Amino acid sequence: MATVELTTANFDEVTEQPGIVLVDFWADWCGPCKRFAPVYERSSDKHQDIVFGKVDTEAQQDIAAKFDIRSIPTIMAIRDGVIVFAQPGALPESALESLIEQVQALDMDDVRKQLAEHSH
């Protein structure tokens, strides 16, 4: 599956769906972002069941500000509408695959329980 361009118009709709959404925050002028792009694309081809989104931080400054993105590339993993991972830095392919496996293995009932405990 090709990557999906995320904008203020579709970000919430895409990221609040059941399942896994990976988000790559990037910009055209960013060298590490350009080097990471082919890794991200290859992974999107391997994992048809995951939505691979990209946010151009120059064009979508509101989204970047909402998530306090200060360094790019930043990778965010969202599962069932819950942000379960966010970290700046281009990941090597093996680390991206490991991240995907970890997100797939999460017990979302447990994650929601932990979030509820921390919000009190």
C-alpha positions in Angstrom: 0.0 0.0 0.0 1.3 3.4 -0.8 1.8 6.0 1.9 -1.1 8.3 2.6 -0.6 12.1 2.8 -2.1 13.3 6.1 -3.5 16.8 6.3 -5.6 18.7 8.7 -8.6 17.6 6.6 -8.0 13.8 7.0 -5.6 13.4 10.0 -8.2 12.6 12.7 -10.3 10.5 10.4 -7.3 8.3 9.4 -5.7 8.1 12.9 -8.8 7.3 14.9 -9.7 4.2 12.9 -9.3 0.8 14.5 -5.9 -0.8 13.7 -2.4 0.6 13.3 -1.4 3.9 11.8 2.3 4.9 11.5 2.9 8.6 10.9 6.2 10.0 9.5 6.6 13.7 10.2 9.0 15.0 7.5 9.9 18.0 5.4 11.3 18.4 1.9 14.5 20.2 3.1 15.3 17.5 5.6 18.2 15.2 4.5 17.5 12.4 7.1 13.8 12.5 6.1 14.8 11.9 2.5 17.1 9.0 3.4 14.3 7.4 5.6 11.6 7.7 2.9 12.6 4.6 0.9 12.8 2.5 4.2 9.3 3.7 5.1 8.0 3.0 1.6 9.4 -0.6 1.6 7.8 -1.2 5.0 4.5 0.0 3.7 4.7 -2.5 0.8 5.3 -5.3 3.3 2.6 -4.4 5.8 -0.7 -4.1 3.8 -2.7 -4.1 7.0 -1.1 -1.0 8.4 -1.8 2.6 7.3 1.5 4.4 6.6 0.8 8.2 6.8 3.1 11.1 6.1 2.8 14.6 7.4 4.7 17.3 5.6 5.6 19.6 8.6 6.0 22.6 6.3 2.6 22.3 4.7 0.8 21.0 7.8 2.2 23.2 10.5 -0.9 22.9 12.6 -0.5 19.1 13.0 3.2 19.4 13.8 2.4 22.0 16.4 -0.5 19.9 17.9 2.0 17.0 18.5 4.9 19.3 19.5 7.1 18.0 16.7 10.5 19.7 17.2 12.8 17.4 15.3 12.2 15.5 12.0 11.9 12.9 11.0 9.6 11.8 13.9 7.9 8.5 13.8 4.6 8.1 15.6 2.7 4.9 16.0 -1.1 5.0 16.7 -3.1 1.9 17.5 -6.9 2.0 17.8 -6.7 5.8 18.1 -4.2 5.8 20.9 -0.6 7.1 20.4 1.6 4.3 21.6 5.0 5.5 20.4 6.6 8.8 19.2 10.3 9.3 18.7 12.4 11.6 16.6 15.1 10.2 14.3 15.2 8.1 11.2 14.9 4.4 12.0 16.9 1.7 10.2 14.7 -0.8 8.5 15.3 -3.4 11.3 14.2 -1.0 14.0 11.1 0.0 12.1 10.2 -3.6 11.7 10.8 -4.2 15.4 8.6 -1.2 16.2 5.8 -2.6 14.1 6.1 -6.0 15.8 5.9 -4.3 19.2 2.9 -2.3 18.3 1.1 -5.4 16.9 1.8 -7.3 20.1 0.4 -4.6 22.4 -2.6 -5.6 24.6 -4.7 -2.5 23.9 -7.0 -3.2 26.9 -4.0 -3.0 29.1 -2.8 0.1 27.4 -6.2 1.8 27.9 -6.2 0.7 31.5 -2.8 2.2 32.1 -3.8 5.5 30.4 -6.9 5.7 32.6 -4.8 5.2 35.7 -2.4 7.9 34.7 -5.2 10.4 33.8 -6.6 10.4 37.4 
